[in-house]
Amino acid sequence: MIAEILSRRSIRRFTDEMPSREQLEAVLTAGALAPSGKNKQPWRFVVLGGGEKQRVLNAMEQGLAKEAAGEGVLPESAVWGIADAKNTLSIMRSAPIAVLVLNPFGKSPFEPISPEKRITELVDTQSVGACIENMLLEAEHQGLGGLWVCNTFFAYRELCVCLNTEDTLLAAVVLGVAAEHPPARPRRALEDIVEYRL
């Protein structure tokens, strides 16, 4: 088993040190090399830093404010999710780099779609999950910390308008030099999650 699988952690505190272009390109290349259904490669990356990152995160903050006021798109989740999403926004502001991961073949998750398109969407989403995991493992290999973020959904429309995109915004990955080294989180035992039928 590669060492990065064992050593990777979700990092929520970063130093001010900016990752190098070489480190970022290594992380993005690792993501682009992930397996994907039918080799569709359903990902596109928007790498944000500095003032541009803050501009986009301001749009996220506006979306979270709408959700908190009951004017958002996820009213059932807002009850438990807004406080966590605001914390995530704070983490994203503190990290030097935020990579938004989009599916150029997808549509808004708030539009109805046929069962066939839903299956395609599920395959694409699994593929992007593999892409993001590759990115996080390469970030660890490059000496960077990373965090996989899905709280972007609470500000989905605001972020897509800010990015001027109709692609599906699936997640974000924040990157930087870790300012913490948390212990490993507990994992369920194999006997609790595996059923052999050999």
C-alpha positions in Angstrom: 0.0 0.0 0.0 1.4 3.4 -0.9 2.5 5.5 2.1 0.3 8.5 1.1 -2.9 6.4 1.6 -1.8 5.9 5.3 -0.5 9.4 5.9 -3.1 11.6 4.2 -5.3 13.7 6.5 -8.0 16.2 5.9 -6.3 19.5 6.6 -8.2 22.6 7.9 -5.3 24.9 8.9 -2.7 26.1 6.5 0.4 28.3 6.6 0.6 31.4 4.3 3.2 29.7 2.1 2.0 29.4 -1.5 2.4 26.0 -3.2 4.7 26.2 -6.2 3.4 26.0 -9.8 5.2 22.6 -10.1 3.4 21.2 -7.0 0.0 22.4 -8.3 0.6 21.0 -11.7 1.6 17.6 -10.2 -1.6 17.6 -8.2 -3.7 18.5 -11.2 -1.9 15.9 -13.4 -2.6 13.2 -10.8 -6.3 14.1 -10.9 -6.3 14.1 -14.7 -4.8 10.6 -14.7 -7.7 9.1 -12.7 -9.8 6.3 -14.3 -13.2 7.4 -15.6 -16.2 5.7 -17.1 -15.7 5.2 -20.9 -12.5 7.3 -20.5 -14.8 10.4 -20.5 -12.6 12.3 -18.1 -15.5 14.4 -16.8 -13.5 17.1 -15.0 -12.3 20.6 -15.4 -10.3 22.6 -12.8 -10.5 26.3 -11.9 -7.5 27.1 -9.8 -8.1 30.1 -7.5 -5.6 32.1 -5.4 -5.2 35.6 -4.1 -7.9 38.2 -4.9 -9.7 36.0 -7.4 -10.1 33.3 -4.8 -11.6 35.9 -2.4 -13.9 37.2 -5.1 -15.3 33.7 -5.7 -15.6 33.0 -2.0 -17.5 36.3 -1.5 -20.1 34.8 -3.9 -20.1 31.7 -1.8 -20.7 33.8 1.3 -23.7 35.5 -0.4 -25.1 32.1 -1.2 -24.7 30.9 2.4 -26.5 34.0 3.6 -29.4 33.2 1.4 -29.6 29.7 2.7 -29.4 30.9 6.3 -32.3 33.4 5.5 -34.5 30.5 4.1 -34.1 31.7 0.5 -31.8 29.0 -0.7 -32.0 25.8 -2.6 -31.4 23.2 0.2 -33.9 24.2 2.9 -33.9 20.8 4.7 -30.1 20.6 4.8 -29.7 24.3 5.8 -30.9 23.5 9.3 -27.9 21.3 10.1 -25.5 22.4 7.3 -25.1 26.1 7.3 -22.9 26.3 10.4 -20.6 23.7 8.9 -20.6 25.4 5.5 -19.6 28.7 7.1 -16.8 27.0 8.9 -15.7 25.5 5.5 -15.8 28.9 4.0 -13.4 30.1 6.7 -11.1 27.3 5.9 -11.2 28.0 2.2 -10.4 31.7 2.8 -7.3 30.7 4.9 -5.9 28.2 2.3 -3.6 29.7 -0.3 -5.3 27.7 -3.2 -8.8 26.5 -3.9 -9.4 24.3 -6.9 -13.0 24.1 -8.1 -13.8 20.8 -9.8 -16.4 20.9 -12.5 -18.0 18.4 -14.8 -18.2 20.0 -18.3 -20.7 17.3 -19.4 -23.2 17.9 -16.5 -26.0 20.2 -15.7 -27.3 21.8 -12.5 -28.2 19.3 -9.8 -31.4 21.3 -9.3 -32.8 20.4 -12.8 -34.9 17.2 -13.4 -33.2 14.6 -15.6 -34.2 11.3 -17.1 -33.1 7.9 -15.5 -30.5 7.4 -18.3 -29.0 10.8 -17.7 -29.0 10.1 -13.9 -27.0 7.0 -14.5 -24.5 9.0 -16.7 -24.3 11.6 -13.9 -23.6 8.9 -11.3 -20.8 7.4 -13.4 -19.3 10.9 -14.0 -19.5 11.7 -10.3 -17.8 8.5 -9.4 -15.1 9.3 -11.9 -14.6 12.8 -10.4 -14.4 11.2 -6.9 -11.4 9.1 -8.2 -9.9 12.2 -9.7 -10.1 14.1 -6.4 -8.7 11.2 -4.4 -5.7 11.2 -6.8 -5.3 14.9 -6.2 -5.3 14.5 -2.5 -2.8 11.7 -2.5 -0.5 13.6 -4.8 -0.8 16.7 -2.6 0.4 14.5 0.3 3.2 13.2 -1.8 4.2 16.9 -2.7 4.3 17.8 1.0 1.0 19.7 0.8 -2.2 19.5 2.9 -5.6 19.3 1.3 -9.3 19.2 2.0 -12.1 17.9 -0.1 -15.0 20.3 0.1 -18.6 19.7 -0.9 -20.3 22.5 1.1 -20.1 24.5 -2.2 -23.6 23.1 -2.9 -25.1 25.5 -0.4 -24.0 28.3 -2.7 -24.2 26.4 -6.0 -26.0 29.1 -8.1 -24.0 32.0 -6.8 -20.7 30.2 -7.4 -21.7 29.2 -11.0 -22.8 32.7 -11.8 -19.5 34.1 -10.4 -17.5 31.5 -12.4 -19.7 32.2 -15.5 -20.2 28.5 -16.1 -23.0 26.1 -16.8 -20.8 23.1 -16.0 -21.7 21.1 -12.9 -19.8 22.3 -9.9 -19.1 19.1 -8.0 -16.6 20.0 -5.3 -13.6 22.0 -4.3 -10.2 21.0 -3.1 -8.2 23.4 -1.0 -4.4 23.2 -0.9 -1.5 24.6 1.0 1.2 23.8 3.4 -0.4 22.1 6.4 -0.3 24.0 9.7 -1.6 21.0 11.6 -1.0 17.2 11.7 -4.2 15.7 13.0 -4.3 12.1 14.1 -6.0 9.5 11.9 -9.7 9.4 12.1 -11.4 6.1 13.3 -12.2 3.7 10.5 -14.8 0.9 10.5 -13.4 -2.6 10.8 -13.4 -4.7 7.6 -15.6 -7.3 9.2 -18.3 -4.5 9.6 -18.2 -3.5 6.0 -17.3 -6.5 3.9 -19.5 -9.4 3.0 -17.8 -12.2 1.2 -19.8 -14.4 -1.2 -17.1 -16.6 -2.7 
